[in-house]
Structures are given as C-alpha cells and as structure tokens.
Amino acid sequence: MKKNIQLTTAIFVTSLLLGCDTYNKEELKQLIQNGYDKARANTKVKGDFCYYLGAVKFPYTDIPLSNEDTKWEGWNKAKLFKTLPLFAEIGLLTRQPVENKEGIYHYDLTELGQEYLHSFFDESPGRSTIYNNSFCYGPIKIIKVKDVSEKTYEHGLYSYNETQVSVYIDYQVVDTPEWAVNNQDKLDALYGLYSVRLPNVTYPNTINFIKGKDGNLHQNSLSYHVMQPYGKLLTDKE
C-alpha cells in the first residue's frame, strides 16, 4: 500500500550566537527572513502557502472510485474530486468532459496554473512514483519581532533539559495573486478559514528555536505551509 508522504520538508538549518539574557530582535528578524528566502530558493516554490491538490500528474483524466482501491487511493481520489473542479473554476486548470463518460473530466494546466504549480515526488523503492502537486503563492515578509521567551523542558524534542526559544513575529504576505483574493470564500471553504493571506494585512506567528549549550539557536523545520483540502467544495453553481 502506498504511504502518504510528509508534505513539508526541513530545509532551514542555521544558528545564531546571542547573549545569555538578551536577544537582538533585528538580528532575529533577519535570521528568520533569510530562512524563508533560502527555503523558497532551495525548493523553487512560488510562495510560502500551498494548496495541496493530491497525487496527480497532468494532464489527468478522472478515475472513478473502485472497490479495488486501497484506502490511500480512495483518500486521494476524494481530494481530487474536490480540488480539480475548484481550480478549474478559478482558472488554474482546464476542465473538459470526456465523451460518452458521464461525470468524467479531463484536466490540464493553464498558463496561469503553470506559473503557480509546485511539484514534489515520492520515489520510494519498489513503488510507483507519486506525483504530488500544489498551487503556491505568497512569499512571507517579516515585519517585526514582537517578543522572545525561553522555556526549558526536562524531556525535550532532542535532549534532556532542552531550552526552547519562542520568537513571536508579525508578518505580511507579498504578491497575493488575484485568483486567490477573488476566490477567498471558495478556498476557505475547502482549505479552512484564513487559508488566503490577504495583501497589506499583518498576521502573527511564532517561530521556535532550540538553544544549544553554547548559546547558539538552532532551527531545522522552517518551510512552506501545505494546506490540505478537508472542507467543502463551494462553486459558483451553488
């Protein structure tokens, strides 16, 4: 049975030596911004927020559900039955009915869809390649570091008596495309409330670091955010 892959990849590993009791907020701001920028450069992703479509290779024609489907195949088809019609309506995919096959459609990328597509593959030995696809937008711009706090855990993620440093930030999203802004209700209905980050709006977030014994801060899980289609398909026809 095919397994679902981890959709976010740890791509930012860095450290910053600071004083024992004082953190330079400007240095932290630049450190986090560099992490997001480096992540996008490494993955070639369009932005930091991605709408996951499912495992699909374009061009693609609907494959009906079957009693022979594995649980994973059923889950994946259920996602595609929602995501592909939505992004066809938005304009990132084409959608054409298949002749003599009621309810079956053929999909391909539009020029706009090609611009925002992000693909990543699962090529596990002994299994067929899984083509994972998302539409991504919105590079993050750090506005400011608001606060910094420390907490030591007896049983940490990586070691005993581990100190976690939480950095509270404000950020905005750059270049949110019109297709996302104009279809906010539909995207929020399928991907969850606030799945669309609007332009010129400031959002809060917390970035966590691990503080080493030497005072260095280490962060190894900063990456783009993949949103899963767990909600309802809302179309213009409703």
Secondary structure as the mmCIF struct_conf table of DSSP 4:
data_model
#
loop_
_struct_conf.conf_type_id
_struct_conf.id
_struct_conf.beg_label_comp_id
_struct_conf.beg_label_asym_id
_struct_conf.beg_label_seq_id
_struct_conf.end_label_comp_id
_struct_conf.end_label_asym_id
_struct_conf.end_label_seq_id
HELX_LH_PP_P HELX_LH_PP_P1 LYS A 2 GLN A 6
BEND BEND1 LEU A 7 THR A 8
STRN STRN1 THR A 14 LEU A 17
BEND BEND2 CYS A 20 ASP A 21
HELX_RH_AL_P HELX_RH_AL_P1 LYS A 25 THR A 43
TURN_TY1_P TURN_TY1_P1 LYS A 44 LYS A 44
BEND BEND3 LYS A 46 LYS A 46
BEND BEND4 ASP A 48 ASP A 48
STRN STRN2 PHE A 49 ALA A 55
BEND BEND5 PHE A 58 PRO A 59
STRN STRN3 TYR A 60 THR A 61
TURN_TY1_P TURN_TY1_P2 ASN A 67 GLU A 68
HELX_RH_AL_P HELX_RH_AL_P2 LYS A 71 ILE A 90
TURN_TY1_P TURN_TY1_P3 GLY A 91 GLY A 91
BEND BEND6 LEU A 92 LEU A 92
STRN STRN4 LEU A 93 PRO A 97
HELX_LH_PP_P HELX_LH_PP_P2 VAL A 98 VAL A 98
TURN_TY1_P TURN_TY1_P4 GLU A 99 ASN A 100
TURN_TY1_P TURN_TY1_P5 GLU A 102 GLY A 103
STRN STRN5 TYR A 105 LEU A 109
HELX_RH_AL_P HELX_RH_AL_P3 GLU A 111 TYR A 116
STRN STRN6 LEU A 117 ASP A 122
TURN_TY1_P TURN_TY1_P6 PRO A 125 GLY A 126
BEND BEND7 ARG A 127 ARG A 127
HELX_LH_PP_P HELX_LH_PP_P3 SER A 128 THR A 129
STRN STRN7 ILE A 130 TYR A 137
STRN STRN8 ILE A 140 HIS A 155
BEND BEND8 LEU A 157 SER A 159
STRN STRN9 TYR A 160 VAL A 173
BEND BEND9 VAL A 174 VAL A 174
HELX_RH_AL_P HELX_RH_AL_P4 GLU A 178 VAL A 181
TURN_TY1_P TURN_TY1_P7 ASN A 182 ASN A 183
HELX_RH_AL_P HELX_RH_AL_P5 GLN A 184 TYR A 191
TURN_TY1_P TURN_TY1_P8 LEU A 193 TYR A 194
BEND BEND10 VAL A 196 VAL A 196
TURN_TY1_P TURN_TY1_P9 PRO A 199 ASN A 200
STRN STRN10 TYR A 203 LYS A 211
TURN_TY1_P TURN_TY1_P10 LYS A 213 ASP A 214
BEND BEND11 GLY A 215 GLY A 215
STRN STRN11 ASN A 216 GLN A 219
HELX_LH_PP_P HELX_LH_PP_P4 TYR A 224 TYR A 224
STRN STRN12 HIS A 225 MET A 227
HELX_LH_PP_P HELX_LH_PP_P5 GLN A 228 GLN A 228
BEND BEND12 GLY A 231 GLY A 231
TURN_TY1_P TURN_TY1_P11 ASP A 236 LYS A 237
#
